[in-house]
Amino acid sequence: MNLFFGVPGAGFMVKGQLHYRLAHEEDIRAMYTIECLASDIWKEDYFKNELKNSFSRTAVALDEDKIIGFAVAWNVIEEIQLNNIGIHPDYRRRGAATGLLNFILEVFKDSEPGKIIIEVKSSNTGGKDFYQHLGFFTTGIRKKYYNDDDAILMEKILVNNEI
């Protein structure tokens, strides 16, 4: 059972030892550090810009007070576009990414999104497997989107606003 405190989307969600909340500017360094461990595609300024963007929400996953993951998503006309998600390598395969996705859905629930869309590097087999396990399906390919790699477009139709 997930427990929400405060205003939906503004507080944090407790699930086991991990909890989730919207990111603050002081979280940027930790998010950028995790990004550099994973792919190093986003620069630190990208995170700053997303916190200022009116249709963007950035969430963090925490183990006690330590940020161990993040997700950045946009609310675009009844669909959620997941722009970036990263989990510290020491915390992968423990439910943090799924928890972040569910938290993002809770944040955007008032807009009643019908689907969530993502782009995954074609070489990221772990990421593709993760999304397929959650019920995402491939909808297309963007050739050389990541300079050296194609982007696989995936989406999931949302039922009851749940992953």
C-alpha positions in Angstrom: 0.0 0.0 0.0 1.3 3.5 -0.9 0.8 6.3 1.6 0.7 9.9 0.5 1.3 12.8 2.8 0.2 16.4 2.3 -1.0 17.6 -1.1 -0.9 14.9 -3.7 2.3 15.3 -5.8 3.8 17.9 -3.4 4.7 15.6 -0.5 6.4 12.3 -0.6 5.4 8.7 -1.0 6.6 6.0 1.4 7.2 2.5 -0.1 9.4 0.3 2.1 12.6 2.2 2.9 12.4 4.4 -0.2 10.4 7.6 -0.4 9.7 10.0 -3.2 9.1 13.8 -3.5 9.4 16.6 -6.0 12.9 17.8 -6.5 14.3 21.1 -5.3 17.1 23.2 -6.7 19.5 21.9 -4.0 18.9 18.3 -5.3 20.4 19.1 -8.7 24.0 18.2 -7.8 22.9 14.7 -6.6 20.8 14.2 -9.7 23.6 15.2 -12.0 26.0 12.9 -10.2 23.6 9.9 -10.8 23.2 11.0 -14.5 27.0 11.0 -14.9 27.1 7.4 -13.6 24.5 6.2 -16.1 24.8 8.0 -19.4 26.1 11.5 -19.1 23.7 12.8 -21.7 22.2 15.5 -19.7 24.2 18.5 -18.4 23.6 20.0 -15.0 21.9 23.1 -16.5 19.2 20.8 -18.0 18.0 19.8 -14.5 17.9 23.5 -13.5 15.8 24.3 -16.6 13.4 21.5 -15.9 12.7 22.8 -12.4 11.6 26.1 -14.0 9.5 24.6 -16.8 5.8 24.9 -16.0 4.7 21.6 -17.6 7.7 19.6 -16.3 8.0 17.8 -13.0 11.2 16.4 -11.5 10.9 13.8 -8.8 13.6 12.2 -6.6 13.8 8.8 -4.9 15.4 8.9 -1.5 16.8 6.2 0.9 16.4 8.1 4.1 18.0 11.5 3.2 20.2 10.2 0.3 19.0 10.9 -3.2 19.3 7.6 -5.1 17.3 8.4 -8.2 15.4 10.9 -10.2 12.8 11.2 -13.0 11.9 14.1 -15.2 8.6 14.1 -17.1 6.4 16.5 -19.0 2.6 16.7 -19.0 1.8 17.2 -22.7 -1.9 17.1 -23.6 -3.2 14.1 -21.7 0.1 12.2 -22.0 3.2 12.0 -19.9 6.5 12.2 -21.7 9.3 10.6 -19.5 12.4 12.6 -20.5 15.0 11.2 -18.2 15.2 8.7 -15.3 18.2 7.5 -13.4 18.9 5.3 -10.5 22.3 5.1 -8.7 23.9 1.8 -9.6 23.9 0.6 -6.0 20.1 0.9 -5.9 19.1 -0.6 -9.2 16.6 -3.5 -9.3 15.1 -2.5 -5.9 11.9 -0.9 -7.2 13.1 2.7 -7.1 12.4 3.3 -10.9 8.9 1.8 -10.7 8.3 3.9 -7.5 9.4 7.1 -9.4 7.1 6.3 -12.3 4.2 5.8 -10.0 5.0 9.0 -8.2 5.1 10.9 -11.5 1.7 9.5 -12.4 0.3 10.6 -9.0 1.7 14.1 -9.6 0.0 14.4 -13.0 -3.2 12.5 -12.1 -5.4 15.5 -12.3 -4.7 15.9 -16.1 -5.9 12.3 -16.5 -3.1 11.1 -18.8 -4.0 8.4 -21.2 -0.5 7.1 -21.8 3.2 7.5 -21.0 5.8 7.7 -23.7 9.6 7.3 -23.5 12.7 7.0 -25.7 15.4 4.4 -24.9 18.8 3.9 -26.4 18.6 0.9 -28.6 21.8 -0.4 -26.9 20.2 -0.1 -23.4 18.8 -3.7 -23.2 18.3 -3.3 -19.4 16.1 -0.2 -19.9 14.1 -1.8 -22.7 13.6 -5.0 -20.7 12.4 -2.9 -17.7 9.9 -1.0 -19.7 8.6 -4.1 -21.5 8.2 -5.8 -18.1 6.0 -2.8 -17.1 3.8 -3.2 -20.2 5.4 -0.7 -22.6 5.5 -1.5 -26.3 7.6 -0.3 -29.1 6.0 2.3 -31.4 9.0 3.4 -33.6 12.6 4.2 -34.0 14.5 7.5 -34.3 17.7 6.8 -36.2 20.9 8.2 -34.7 18.9 10.1 -32.1 21.8 9.7 -29.6 24.5 10.5 -32.1 25.9 7.0 -32.0 22.7 5.1 -31.3 19.1 4.9 -32.3 16.2 5.8 -29.9 13.5 3.2 -29.5 10.1 4.9 -28.9 7.9 3.1 -26.4 4.6 3.8 -24.8 2.2 2.4 -22.3 -1.5 3.0 -22.2 -2.5 3.9 -18.7 -5.4 2.1 -16.9 -6.4 3.6 -13.6 -3.4 5.9 -13.8 -1.0 3.0 -12.7 2.2 1.6 -14.0 
